[in-house]
Amino acid sequence: MSLLQIANMESMLVTLENLITVHFSTSESSPTDKVTPRRRRATSCRPQCVCSKLKTSYA
């Protein structure tokens, strides 16, 4: 997998995570209590560990 593909995948995952955060924040009664600011992932993260991070953050 090329670095460009990895960067694109990370970008898509960040966008997806933001959409999920917005969806849940707008469906909650008090969104300001729930929403935390986005952290930028380390660019050294390998693609195979991204999925496990995603699973643990939404489990």
C-alpha distance matrix in Angstrom:
0.0 3.8 6.7 8.3 6.4 6.9 10.3 11.1 10.6 12.7 15.1 15.6 16.2 18.7 20.4 20.7 22.1 24.5 25.7 26.4 28.2 30.3 31.1 32.4 34.2 36.0 37.0 38.5 42.0 41.3 37.7 38.3 38.7 35.4 32.9 31.3 29.6 25.8 24.1 21.1 18.3 17.4 14.4 13.6 13.0 10.2 8.9 11.0 14.0 14.0 15.5 18.1 19.1 19.6 21.6 23.8 24.5 25.8 27.4
3.8 0.0 3.8 5.3 5.2 6.4 8.7 10.0 10.7 12.5 14.3 15.5 16.6 18.5 20.1 21.1 22.6 24.5 25.9 27.0 28.6 30.4 31.6 33.1 34.5 36.3 37.7 39.1 42.5 41.6 37.9 38.2 38.9 35.8 33.0 31.2 29.1 25.3 23.6 20.3 17.9 16.7 13.3 13.0 13.3 11.4 10.7 13.6 16.0 15.6 17.6 20.3 20.7 21.1 23.6 25.6 25.9 27.3 29.3
6.7 3.8 0.0 3.8 5.4 5.0 6.1 8.5 9.8 10.5 12.2 14.2 15.2 16.4 18.3 19.8 20.9 22.4 24.3 25.6 26.7 28.5 30.1 31.5 32.6 34.5 36.1 37.4 40.6 39.4 35.7 35.7 36.5 33.6 30.6 28.6 26.2 22.5 20.6 17.1 15.0 13.6 10.0 10.2 11.2 10.3 10.3 13.7 15.3 14.5 17.2 19.7 19.3 20.0 22.9 24.5 24.3 26.1 28.4
8.3 5.3 3.8 0.0 3.8 5.4 5.1 6.1 8.6 9.9 10.5 12.3 14.2 15.4 16.5 18.3 19.9 21.1 22.6 24.3 25.7 27.0 28.5 30.4 31.4 33.0 34.7 36.3 39.5 38.4 34.7 34.9 36.0 33.1 30.0 28.3 25.8 22.1 20.8 17.3 15.8 15.2 11.6 12.9 13.6 12.9 12.0 15.6 17.2 15.6 18.0 20.9 20.5 20.4 23.5 25.4 24.9 26.3 28.8
6.4 5.2 5.4 3.8 0.0 3.8 5.5 5.1 6.1 8.6 9.8 10.5 12.2 14.2 15.3 16.3 18.2 19.9 21.0 22.4 24.2 25.6 26.7 28.5 30.0 31.5 32.9 34.6 38.0 37.2 33.5 34.1 35.0 31.9 29.0 27.6 25.5 21.8 20.7 17.6 15.6 15.6 12.4 13.4 13.0 11.6 9.7 13.0 15.1 13.5 15.3 18.5 18.5 18.1 20.9 23.2 22.9 24.0 26.3
6.9 6.4 5.0 5.4 3.8 0.0 3.8 5.4 5.0 6.1 8.5 9.8 10.5 12.2 14.2 15.1 16.3 18.3 19.9 20.9 22.3 24.2 25.5 26.9 28.2 30.2 31.5 32.8 36.2 35.2 31.6 31.9 32.6 29.5 26.6 24.9 23.0 19.2 17.7 14.6 12.2 12.0 9.0 9.9 9.2 8.2 6.7 10.4 11.9 10.3 12.7 15.5 15.3 15.4 18.3 20.2 20.0 21.5 23.7
10.3 8.7 6.1 5.1 5.5 3.8 0.0 3.8 5.5 5.1 6.1 8.7 9.9 10.6 12.3 14.2 15.3 16.5 18.4 19.9 21.0 22.5 24.3 25.8 26.7 28.6 30.4 31.6 34.8 33.6 29.9 30.0 31.0 28.1 25.0 23.2 20.8 17.1 15.8 12.4 11.0 11.1 8.0 10.2 10.2 10.6 9.6 13.4 14.0 11.9 14.5 17.3 16.3 16.1 19.5 21.1 20.2 21.8 24.5
11.1 10.0 8.5 6.1 5.1 5.4 3.8 0.0 3.8 5.5 5.1 6.2 8.6 9.9 10.6 12.2 14.2 15.3 16.5 18.4 19.9 21.1 22.5 24.4 25.6 27.0 28.7 30.4 33.7 32.8 29.1 29.6 30.8 27.8 24.7 23.5 21.3 17.7 17.1 14.2 13.1 14.0 11.5 13.7 13.1 12.9 10.9 14.4 15.5 12.8 14.6 17.9 17.1 16.1 19.4 21.5 20.5 21.4 24.3
10.6 10.7 9.8 8.6 6.1 5.0 5.5 3.8 0.0 3.8 5.4 5.1 6.2 8.6 9.8 10.4 12.2 14.2 15.2 16.4 18.2 19.9 20.9 22.5 24.0 25.7 27.0 28.6 32.0 31.3 27.7 28.5 29.3 26.0 23.3 22.1 20.5 16.7 16.2 13.7 11.9 13.2 11.3 13.0 11.4 10.8 8.1 11.2 12.3 9.4 10.9 14.3 13.9 12.7 15.8 18.1 17.4 18.2 20.9
12.7 12.5 10.5 9.9 8.6 6.1 5.1 5.5 3.8 0.0 3.8 5.4 5.1 6.1 8.6 9.7 10.4 12.2 14.2 15.2 16.3 18.2 19.8 21.0 22.2 24.2 25.7 26.9 30.2 29.1 25.4 25.8 26.6 23.5 20.6 19.0 17.2 13.4 12.5 9.9 8.2 9.8 8.4 10.8 9.2 9.9 8.2 11.4 11.3 8.2 10.5 13.4 12.0 11.3 14.8 16.4 15.3 16.7 19.6
15.1 14.3 12.2 10.5 9.8 8.5 6.1 5.1 5.4 3.8 0.0 3.8 5.5 5.2 6.2 8.6 9.9 10.6 12.4 14.3 15.3 16.5 18.3 20.1 20.9 22.6 24.5 25.9 29.1 28.0 24.2 24.6 25.9 23.0 19.8 18.6 16.4 12.8 12.7 10.2 9.9 12.0 10.6 13.6 12.6 13.6 11.9 15.1 15.0 11.6 13.5 16.5 14.8 13.4 17.0 18.7 17.0 18.0 21.2
15.6 15.5 14.2 12.3 10.5 9.8 8.7 6.2 5.1 5.4 3.8 0.0 3.8 5.5 5.1 6.1 8.5 9.8 10.5 12.3 14.1 15.3 16.3 18.4 19.7 21.1 22.6 24.4 27.8 27.2 23.5 24.5 25.7 22.6 19.7 19.1 17.5 14.0 14.6 12.8 12.3 14.8 13.6 16.2 14.5 14.8 12.3 14.8 15.1 11.6 12.4 15.7 14.6 12.4 15.6 17.9 16.3 16.5 19.7
16.2 16.6 15.2 14.2 12.2 10.5 9.9 8.6 6.2 5.1 5.5 3.8 0.0 3.8 5.4 4.9 6.0 8.5 9.7 10.4 12.1 14.1 15.1 16.4 18.0 19.8 21.1 22.5 25.9 25.2 21.7 22.6 23.3 20.0 17.4 16.6 15.5 12.0 12.3 11.1 10.2 13.0 12.7 15.0 12.6 13.2 10.8 12.8 12.4 8.6 9.3 12.4 10.9 8.7 12.0 14.1 12.5 13.0 16.1
18.7 18.5 16.4 15.4 14.2 12.2 10.6 9.9 8.6 6.1 5.2 5.5 3.8 0.0 3.8 5.4 5.1 6.1 8.6 9.9 10.4 12.2 14.1 15.4 16.2 18.2 20.0 21.1 24.3 23.1 19.4 19.9 20.9 17.9 14.9 13.8 12.1 8.6 9.3 8.3 8.5 11.8 12.1 15.0 13.2 14.7 13.1 15.4 14.3 10.6 12.0 14.3 11.9 10.1 13.7 15.0 12.6 13.5 17.0
20.4 20.1 18.3 16.5 15.3 14.2 12.3 10.6 9.8 8.6 6.2 5.1 5.4 3.8 0.0 3.8 5.4 5.1 6.2 8.7 9.8 10.5 12.2 14.4 15.2 16.5 18.4 20.1 23.3 22.5 18.8 19.7 21.2 18.3 15.2 15.0 13.4 10.5 12.2 11.4 12.2 15.5 15.4 18.4 16.7 17.9 15.8 18.1 17.5 13.7 14.4 17.1 15.1 12.5 15.8 17.5 14.9 15.0 18.6
20.7 21.1 19.8 18.3 16.3 15.1 14.2 12.2 10.4 9.7 8.6 6.1 4.9 5.4 3.8 0.0 3.8 5.4 5.1 6.2 8.6 9.9 10.5 12.4 14.1 15.4 16.6 18.5 22.0 21.6 18.1 19.7 20.7 17.4 14.9 15.2 14.5 11.8 13.6 13.4 13.6 16.9 17.1 19.6 17.3 18.0 15.5 17.0 16.5 12.7 12.5 15.1 13.6 10.4 13.1 15.3 13.0 12.2 15.7
22.1 22.6 20.9 19.9 18.2 16.3 15.3 14.2 12.2 10.4 9.9 8.5 6.0 5.1 5.4 3.8 0.0 3.8 5.4 5.1 6.1 8.6 9.8 10.7 12.0 14.2 15.4 16.6 20.0 19.2 15.7 16.9 17.6 14.2 11.7 11.7 11.4 8.8 10.7 11.3 11.7 15.3 16.3 18.8 16.3 17.6 15.7 16.9 15.5 11.9 11.9 13.8 11.5 8.6 11.4 12.7 9.9 9.6 13.4
24.5 24.5 22.4 21.1 19.9 18.3 16.5 15.3 14.2 12.2 10.6 9.8 8.5 6.1 5.1 5.4 3.8 0.0 3.8 5.4 5.0 6.1 8.5 10.0 10.3 12.1 14.2 15.4 18.5 17.5 13.8 14.7 16.2 13.3 10.2 10.5 9.7 7.7 10.6 11.5 13.0 16.7 17.7 20.6 18.7 20.4 18.7 20.3 18.9 15.2 15.6 17.4 14.8 12.2 15.0 16.0 12.7 12.5 16.3
25.7 25.9 24.3 22.6 21.0 19.9 18.4 16.5 15.2 14.2 12.4 10.5 9.7 8.6 6.2 5.1 5.4 3.8 0.0 3.8 5.4 5.1 6.0 8.6 9.8 10.6 12.3 14.3 17.6 17.4 13.9 15.7 17.3 14.3 11.9 13.2 12.9 11.4 14.3 15.1 16.3 20.0 20.7 23.5 21.3 22.5 20.3 21.7 20.7 17.0 16.7 18.8 16.8 13.6 15.8 17.3 14.3 13.1 16.7
26.4 27.0 25.6 24.3 22.4 20.9 19.9 18.4 16.4 15.2 14.3 12.3 10.4 9.9 8.7 6.2 5.1 5.4 3.8 0.0 3.8 5.5 5.0 6.2 8.4 10.0 10.7 12.4 15.9 16.0 12.8 14.9 15.7 12.3 10.6 12.2 13.0 11.7 14.4 15.8 16.5 20.2 21.4 23.8 21.2 22.3 20.1 20.9 19.6 16.1 15.2 16.8 14.9 11.5 13.1 14.5 11.6 9.8 13.2
28.2 28.6 26.7 25.7 24.2 22.3 21.0 19.9 18.2 16.3 15.3 14.1 12.1 10.4 9.8 8.6 6.1 5.0 5.4 3.8 0.0 3.8 5.5 5.3 6.0 8.5 10.0 10.7 13.9 13.2 9.7 11.4 12.3 9.0 6.9 8.6 9.7 9.2 12.4 14.5 15.8 19.6 21.2 23.8 21.5 23.2 21.5 22.5 20.6 17.2 16.9 17.9 15.4 12.6 14.4 14.9 11.4 10.3 13.9
30.3 30.4 28.5 27.0 25.6 24.2 22.5 21.1 19.9 18.2 16.5 15.3 14.1 12.2 10.5 9.9 8.6 6.1 5.1 5.5 3.8 0.0 3.8 5.5 5.0 6.1 8.5 10.0 12.9 12.4 8.9 11.0 12.9 10.4 8.2 10.6 11.2 11.3 14.8 16.7 18.5 22.2 23.6 26.4 24.4 26.1 24.3 25.5 23.9 20.4 20.1 21.4 19.0 16.1 17.9 18.6 15.2 13.9 17.3
31.1 31.6 30.1 28.5 26.7 25.5 24.3 22.5 20.9 19.8 18.3 16.3 15.1 14.1 12.2 10.5 9.8 8.5 6.0 5.0 5.5 3.8 0.0 3.8 5.5 5.4 6.3 8.8 12.1 12.8 10.0 13.0 14.3 11.6 10.5 13.3 14.5 14.4 17.7 19.5 20.8 24.6 25.8 28.4 26.0 27.3 25.1 25.9 24.6 21.1 20.2 21.5 19.7 16.3 17.5 18.6 15.5 13.3 16.4
32.4 33.1 31.5 30.4 28.5 26.9 25.8 24.4 22.5 21.0 20.1 18.4 16.4 15.4 14.4 12.4 10.7 10.0 8.6 6.2 5.3 5.5 3.8 0.0 3.8 5.5 5.1 6.2 9.9 10.4 7.9 11.1 11.6 8.6 8.5 11.6 13.8 14.2 17.3 19.7 20.9 24.6 26.4 28.7 26.1 27.5 25.6 26.0 24.3 21.1 20.1 20.8 18.8 15.7 16.4 16.9 13.8 11.5 14.2
34.2 34.5 32.6 31.4 30.0 28.2 26.7 25.6 24.0 22.2 20.9 19.7 18.0 16.2 15.2 14.1 12.0 10.3 9.8 8.4 6.0 5.0 5.5 3.8 0.0 3.8 5.5 5.4 8.2 7.7 4.5 7.6 8.9 6.7 6.3 9.9 11.9 13.2 16.7 19.3 21.1 24.8 26.8 29.4 27.2 29.0 27.4 28.1 26.1 22.9 22.4 23.0 20.5 17.9 19.0 18.9 15.5 14.0 16.8
36.0 36.3 34.5 33.0 31.5 30.2 28.6 27.0 25.7 24.2 22.6 21.1 19.8 18.2 16.5 15.4 14.2 12.1 10.6 10.0 8.5 6.1 5.4 5.5 3.8 0.0 3.8 5.6 7.7 8.4 6.4 9.7 11.6 10.2 9.8 13.4 15.0 16.2 19.8 22.2 24.1 27.8 29.4 32.2 30.0 31.7 29.8 30.6 29.0 25.6 24.9 25.9 23.6 20.6 21.7 22.1 18.8 16.9 19.6
37.0 37.7 36.1 34.7 32.9 31.5 30.4 28.7 27.0 25.7 24.5 22.6 21.1 20.0 18.4 16.6 15.4 14.2 12.3 10.7 10.0 8.5 6.3 5.1 5.5 3.8 0.0 3.8 6.7 8.8 7.9 11.7 12.5 10.8 11.6 15.2 17.4 18.5 21.8 24.3 25.8 29.5 31.2 33.7 31.2 32.5 30.5 30.9 29.3 26.2 24.9 25.6 23.8 20.7 21.1 21.5 18.6 16.1 18.3
38.5 39.1 37.4 36.3 34.6 32.8 31.6 30.4 28.6 26.9 25.9 24.4 22.5 21.1 20.1 18.5 16.6 15.4 14.3 12.4 10.7 10.0 8.8 6.2 5.4 5.6 3.8 0.0 3.8 5.6 5.6 9.3 9.4 8.2 10.0 13.7 16.4 18.1 21.3 24.2 25.8 29.4 31.5 33.9 31.4 33.1 31.4 31.7 29.6 26.7 25.6 25.9 23.7 21.1 21.3 21.1 18.1 16.0 17.9
42.0 42.5 40.6 39.5 38.0 36.2 34.8 33.7 32.0 30.2 29.1 27.8 25.9 24.3 23.3 22.0 20.0 18.5 17.6 15.9 13.9 12.9 12.1 9.9 8.2 7.7 6.7 3.8 0.0 3.8 6.2 9.2 9.4 9.7 11.8 15.5 18.2 20.4 23.7 26.8 28.6 32.2 34.5 36.9 34.6 36.4 34.9 35.2 33.0 30.2 29.3 29.3 27.1 24.6 24.8 24.3 21.3 19.4 21.1
41.3 41.6 39.4 38.4 37.2 35.2 33.6 32.8 31.3 29.1 28.0 27.2 25.2 23.1 22.5 21.6 19.2 17.5 17.4 16.0 13.2 12.4 12.8 10.4 7.7 8.4 8.8 5.6 3.8 0.0 3.8 5.6 6.0 7.3 9.4 12.7 15.5 18.1 21.3 24.6 26.7 30.2 32.6 35.1 33.0 35.2 34.0 34.5 32.1 29.3 28.8 28.7 26.1 23.9 24.5 23.6 20.4 19.1 21.1
37.7 37.9 35.7 34.7 33.5 31.6 29.9 29.1 27.7 25.4 24.2 23.5 21.7 19.4 18.8 18.1 15.7 13.8 13.9 12.8 9.7 8.9 10.0 7.9 4.5 6.4 7.9 5.6 6.2 3.8 0.0 3.8 5.4 5.3 6.1 9.7 12.2 14.6 17.9 21.0 23.2 26.7 29.0 31.6 29.7 31.8 30.7 31.4 29.0 26.0 25.8 25.9 23.2 21.0 22.0 21.3 17.8 16.8 19.3
38.3 38.2 35.7 34.9 34.1 31.9 30.0 29.6 28.5 25.8 24.6 24.5 22.6 19.9 19.7 19.7 16.9 14.7 15.7 14.9 11.4 11.0 13.0 11.1 7.6 9.7 11.7 9.3 9.2 5.6 3.8 0.0 3.8 5.5 5.7 8.3 10.5 13.6 16.7 20.0 22.5 25.9 28.4 31.0 29.4 31.9 31.2 32.1 29.4 26.6 26.8 26.8 23.7 22.0 23.3 22.2 18.6 18.3 20.8
38.7 38.9 36.5 36.0 35.0 32.6 31.0 30.8 29.3 26.6 25.9 25.7 23.3 20.9 21.2 20.7 17.6 16.2 17.3 15.7 12.3 12.9 14.3 11.6 8.9 11.6 12.5 9.4 9.4 6.0 5.4 3.8 0.0 3.8 6.1 8.2 11.4 14.4 17.0 20.6 22.7 25.9 28.7 31.0 29.1 31.6 31.1 31.5 28.7 26.2 26.2 25.7 22.6 21.2 22.1 20.5 17.1 17.0 19.0
35.4 35.8 33.6 33.1 31.9 29.5 28.1 27.8 26.0 23.5 23.0 22.6 20.0 17.9 18.3 17.4 14.2 13.3 14.3 12.3 9.0 10.4 11.6 8.6 6.7 10.2 10.8 8.2 9.7 7.3 5.3 5.5 3.8 0.0 3.8 6.5 10.0 12.3 15.0 18.4 20.1 23.5 26.2 28.4 26.3 28.5 27.7 28.1 25.4 22.8 22.6 22.2 19.3 17.6 18.4 17.1 13.7 13.3 15.5
32.9 33.0 30.6 30.0 29.0 26.6 25.0 24.7 23.3 20.6 19.8 19.7 17.4 14.9 15.2 14.9 11.7 10.2 11.9 10.6 6.9 8.2 10.5 8.5 6.3 9.8 11.6 10.0 11.8 9.4 6.1 5.7 6.1 3.8 0.0 3.8 6.6 8.9 12.0 15.3 17.3 20.8 23.3 25.8 23.9 26.3 25.6 26.4 23.8 20.9 21.2 21.2 18.0 16.3 17.9 16.9 13.2 13.2 16.1
31.3 31.2 28.6 28.3 27.6 24.9 23.2 23.5 22.1 19.0 18.6 19.1 16.6 13.8 15.0 15.2 11.7 10.5 13.2 12.2 8.6 10.6 13.3 11.6 9.9 13.4 15.2 13.7 15.5 12.7 9.7 8.3 8.2 6.5 3.8 0.0 3.8 6.4 8.8 12.4 14.6 17.8 20.6 22.9 21.4 24.1 23.8 24.8 21.9 19.2 20.1 19.9 16.4 15.4 17.4 15.9 12.2 13.4 16.3
29.6 29.1 26.2 25.8 25.5 23.0 20.8 21.3 20.5 17.2 16.4 17.5 15.5 12.1 13.4 14.5 11.4 9.7 12.9 13.0 9.7 11.2 14.5 13.8 11.9 15.0 17.4 16.4 18.2 15.5 12.2 10.5 11.4 10.0 6.6 3.8 0.0 3.8 6.5 9.7 12.5 15.7 18.2 20.9 19.8 22.8 22.7 24.2 21.5 18.7 20.1 20.3 16.7 15.9 18.5 17.4 13.7 15.3 18.5
25.8 25.3 22.5 22.1 21.8 19.2 17.1 17.7 16.7 13.4 12.8 14.0 12.0 8.6 10.5 11.8 8.8 7.7 11.4 11.7 9.2 11.3 14.4 14.2 13.2 16.2 18.5 18.1 20.4 18.1 14.6 13.6 14.4 12.3 8.9 6.4 3.8 0.0 3.8 6.4 9.1 12.5 14.8 17.6 16.4 19.3 19.0 20.8 18.2 15.3 17.0 17.6 14.0 13.2 16.3 15.6 12.2 14.0 17.4
24.1 23.6 20.6 20.8 20.7 17.7 15.8 17.1 16.2 12.5 12.7 14.6 12.3 9.3 12.2 13.6 10.7 10.6 14.3 14.4 12.4 14.8 17.7 17.3 16.7 19.8 21.8 21.3 23.7 21.3 17.9 16.7 17.0 15.0 12.0 8.8 6.5 3.8 0.0 3.8 6.2 9.2 11.9 14.5 13.6 16.8 17.2 19.0 16.2 13.7 16.0 16.3 12.6 12.8 16.0 15.0 12.1 14.7 17.8
21.1 20.3 17.1 17.3 17.6 14.6 12.4 14.2 13.7 9.9 10.2 12.8 11.1 8.3 11.4 13.4 11.3 11.5 15.1 15.8 14.5 16.7 19.5 19.7 19.3 22.2 24.3 24.2 26.8 24.6 21.0 20.0 20.6 18.4 15.3 12.4 9.7 6.4 3.8 0.0 3.8 6.5 8.5 11.6 11.2 14.5 15.0 17.3 15.0 12.5 15.4 16.2 12.8 13.2 16.8 16.3 13.9 16.6 19.7
18.3 17.9 15.0 15.8 15.6 12.2 11.0 13.1 11.9 8.2 9.9 12.3 10.2 8.5 12.2 13.6 11.7 13.0 16.3 16.5 15.8 18.5 20.8 20.9 21.1 24.1 25.8 25.8 28.6 26.7 23.2 22.5 22.7 20.1 17.3 14.6 12.5 9.1 6.2 3.8 0.0 3.8 6.1 8.5 7.5 10.8 11.6 13.8 11.4 9.3 12.6 13.2 10.1 11.2 14.7 14.4 12.8 15.7 18.4
17.4 16.7 13.6 15.2 15.6 12.0 11.1 14.0 13.2 9.8 12.0 14.8 13.0 11.8 15.5 16.9 15.3 16.7 20.0 20.2 19.6 22.2 24.6 24.6 24.8 27.8 29.5 29.4 32.2 30.2 26.7 25.9 25.9 23.5 20.8 17.8 15.7 12.5 9.2 6.5 3.8 0.0 3.8 5.4 5.7 9.5 11.4 13.7 11.4 10.4 14.1 14.5 11.9 13.7 17.0 16.5 15.5 18.6 20.9
14.4 13.3 10.0 11.6 12.4 9.0 8.0 11.5 11.3 8.4 10.6 13.6 12.7 12.1 15.4 17.1 16.3 17.7 20.7 21.4 21.2 23.6 25.8 26.4 26.8 29.4 31.2 31.5 34.5 32.6 29.0 28.4 28.7 26.2 23.3 20.6 18.2 14.8 11.9 8.5 6.1 3.8 0.0 3.8 5.4 8.3 10.1 13.2 11.9 10.8 14.6 15.7 13.7 15.2 18.6 18.7 17.9 20.7 23.1
13.6 13.0 10.2 12.9 13.4 9.9 10.2 13.7 13.0 10.8 13.6 16.2 15.0 15.0 18.4 19.6 18.8 20.6 23.5 23.8 23.8 26.4 28.4 28.7 29.4 32.2 33.7 33.9 36.9 35.1 31.6 31.0 31.0 28.4 25.8 22.9 20.9 17.6 14.5 11.6 8.5 5.4 3.8 0.0 3.8 6.4 9.4 11.8 10.6 10.8 14.5 15.2 13.7 15.9 18.8 18.8 18.7 21.7 23.6
13.0 13.3 11.2 13.6 13.0 9.2 10.2 13.1 11.4 9.2 12.6 14.5 12.6 13.2 16.7 17.3 16.3 18.7 21.3 21.2 21.5 24.4 26.0 26.1 27.2 30.0 31.2 31.4 34.6 33.0 29.7 29.4 29.1 26.3 23.9 21.4 19.8 16.4 13.6 11.2 7.5 5.7 5.4 3.8 0.0 3.8 6.5 8.5 6.9 7.1 10.8 11.4 10.2 12.4 15.1 15.3 15.5 18.4 20.1
10.2 11.4 10.3 12.9 11.6 8.2 10.6 12.9 10.8 9.9 13.6 14.8 13.2 14.7 17.9 18.0 17.6 20.4 22.5 22.3 23.2 26.1 27.3 27.5 29.0 31.7 32.5 33.1 36.4 35.2 31.8 31.9 31.6 28.5 26.3 24.1 22.8 19.3 16.8 14.5 10.8 9.5 8.3 6.4 3.8 0.0 3.8 5.6 5.6 6.8 9.8 10.8 10.9 12.9 15.1 15.9 16.8 19.2 20.5
8.9 10.7 10.3 12.0 9.7 6.7 9.6 10.9 8.1 8.2 11.9 12.3 10.8 13.1 15.8 15.5 15.7 18.7 20.3 20.1 21.5 24.3 25.1 25.6 27.4 29.8 30.5 31.4 34.9 34.0 30.7 31.2 31.1 27.7 25.6 23.8 22.7 19.0 17.2 15.0 11.6 11.4 10.1 9.4 6.5 3.8 0.0 3.8 5.5 5.3 7.5 9.6 10.3 11.3 13.4 15.1 16.0 17.7 19.1
11.0 13.6 13.7 15.6 13.0 10.4 13.4 14.4 11.2 11.4 15.1 14.8 12.8 15.4 18.1 17.0 16.9 20.3 21.7 20.9 22.5 25.5 25.9 26.0 28.1 30.6 30.9 31.7 35.2 34.5 31.4 32.1 31.5 28.1 26.4 24.8 24.2 20.8 19.0 17.3 13.8 13.7 13.2 11.8 8.5 5.6 3.8 0.0 3.8 5.6 6.2 7.5 9.4 10.8 11.9 13.6 15.3 16.8 17.5
14.0 16.0 15.3 17.2 15.1 11.9 14.0 15.5 12.3 11.3 15.0 15.1 12.4 14.3 17.5 16.5 15.5 18.9 20.7 19.6 20.6 23.9 24.6 24.3 26.1 29.0 29.3 29.6 33.0 32.1 29.0 29.4 28.7 25.4 23.8 21.9 21.5 18.2 16.2 15.0 11.4 11.4 11.9 10.6 6.9 5.6 5.5 3.8 0.0 3.8 5.5 5.3 6.3 8.7 10.0 10.8 12.4 14.6 15.3
14.0 15.6 14.5 15.6 13.5 10.3 11.9 12.8 9.4 8.2 11.6 11.6 8.6 10.6 13.7 12.7 11.9 15.2 17.0 16.1 17.2 20.4 21.1 21.1 22.9 25.6 26.2 26.7 30.2 29.3 26.0 26.6 26.2 22.8 20.9 19.2 18.7 15.3 13.7 12.5 9.3 10.4 10.8 10.8 7.1 6.8 5.3 5.6 3.8 0.0 3.8 5.5 5.2 6.2 8.7 10.1 10.7 12.6 14.1
15.5 17.6 17.2 18.0 15.3 12.7 14.5 14.6 10.9 10.5 13.5 12.4 9.3 12.0 14.4 12.5 11.9 15.6 16.7 15.2 16.9 20.1 20.2 20.1 22.4 24.9 24.9 25.6 29.3 28.8 25.8 26.8 26.2 22.6 21.2 20.1 20.1 17.0 16.0 15.4 12.6 14.1 14.6 14.5 10.8 9.8 7.5 6.2 5.5 3.8 0.0 3.8 5.4 5.0 6.1 8.7 9.9 10.8 11.9
18.1 20.3 19.7 20.9 18.5 15.5 17.3 17.9 14.3 13.4 16.5 15.7 12.4 14.3 17.1 15.1 13.8 17.4 18.8 16.8 17.9 21.4 21.5 20.8 23.0 25.9 25.6 25.9 29.3 28.7 25.9 26.8 25.7 22.2 21.2 19.9 20.3 17.6 16.3 16.2 13.2 14.5 15.7 15.2 11.4 10.8 9.6 7.5 5.3 5.5 3.8 0.0 3.8 5.4 5.0 6.2 8.6 10.1 10.3
19.1 20.7 19.3 20.5 18.5 15.3 16.3 17.1 13.9 12.0 14.8 14.6 10.9 11.9 15.1 13.6 11.5 14.8 16.8 14.9 15.4 19.0 19.7 18.8 20.5 23.6 23.8 23.7 27.1 26.1 23.2 23.7 22.6 19.3 18.0 16.4 16.7 14.0 12.6 12.8 10.1 11.9 13.7 13.7 10.2 10.9 10.3 9.4 6.3 5.2 5.4 3.8 0.0 3.8 5.5 5.3 6.2 8.8 9.9
19.6 21.1 20.0 20.4 18.1 15.4 16.1 16.1 12.7 11.3 13.4 12.4 8.7 10.1 12.5 10.4 8.6 12.2 13.6 11.5 12.6 16.1 16.3 15.7 17.9 20.6 20.7 21.1 24.6 23.9 21.0 22.0 21.2 17.6 16.3 15.4 15.9 13.2 12.8 13.2 11.2 13.7 15.2 15.9 12.4 12.9 11.3 10.8 8.7 6.2 5.0 5.4 3.8 0.0 3.8 5.5 5.3 6.4 8.5
21.6 23.6 22.9 23.5 20.9 18.3 19.5 19.4 15.8 14.8 17.0 15.6 12.0 13.7 15.8 13.1 11.4 15.0 15.8 13.1 14.4 17.9 17.5 16.4 19.0 21.7 21.1 21.3 24.8 24.5 22.0 23.3 22.1 18.4 17.9 17.4 18.5 16.3 16.0 16.8 14.7 17.0 18.6 18.8 15.1 15.1 13.4 11.9 10.0 8.7 6.1 5.0 5.5 3.8 0.0 3.8 5.6 5.5 5.8
23.8 25.6 24.5 25.4 23.2 20.2 21.1 21.5 18.1 16.4 18.7 17.9 14.1 15.0 17.5 15.3 12.7 16.0 17.3 14.5 14.9 18.6 18.6 16.9 18.9 22.1 21.5 21.1 24.3 23.6 21.3 22.2 20.5 17.1 16.9 15.9 17.4 15.6 15.0 16.3 14.4 16.5 18.7 18.8 15.3 15.9 15.1 13.6 10.8 10.1 8.7 6.2 5.3 5.5 3.8 0.0 3.8 5.5 5.1
24.5 25.9 24.3 24.9 22.9 20.0 20.2 20.5 17.4 15.3 17.0 16.3 12.5 12.6 14.9 13.0 9.9 12.7 14.3 11.6 11.4 15.2 15.5 13.8 15.5 18.8 18.6 18.1 21.3 20.4 17.8 18.6 17.1 13.7 13.2 12.2 13.7 12.2 12.1 13.9 12.8 15.5 17.9 18.7 15.5 16.8 16.0 15.3 12.4 10.7 9.9 8.6 6.2 5.3 5.6 3.8 0.0 3.8 5.8
25.8 27.3 26.1 26.3 24.0 21.5 21.8 21.4 18.2 16.7 18.0 16.5 13.0 13.5 15.0 12.2 9.6 12.5 13.1 9.8 10.3 13.9 13.3 11.5 14.0 16.9 16.1 16.0 19.4 19.1 16.8 18.3 17.0 13.3 13.2 13.4 15.3 14.0 14.7 16.6 15.7 18.6 20.7 21.7 18.4 19.2 17.7 16.8 14.6 12.6 10.8 10.1 8.8 6.4 5.5 5.5 3.8 0.0 3.8
27.4 29.3 28.4 28.8 26.3 23.7 24.5 24.3 20.9 19.6 21.2 19.7 16.1 17.0 18.6 15.7 13.4 16.3 16.7 13.2 13.9 17.3 16.4 14.2 16.8 19.6 18.3 17.9 21.1 21.1 19.3 20.8 19.0 15.5 16.1 16.3 18.5 17.4 17.8 19.7 18.4 20.9 23.1 23.6 20.1 20.5 19.1 17.5 15.3 14.1 11.9 10.3 9.9 8.5 5.8 5.1 5.8 3.8 0.0
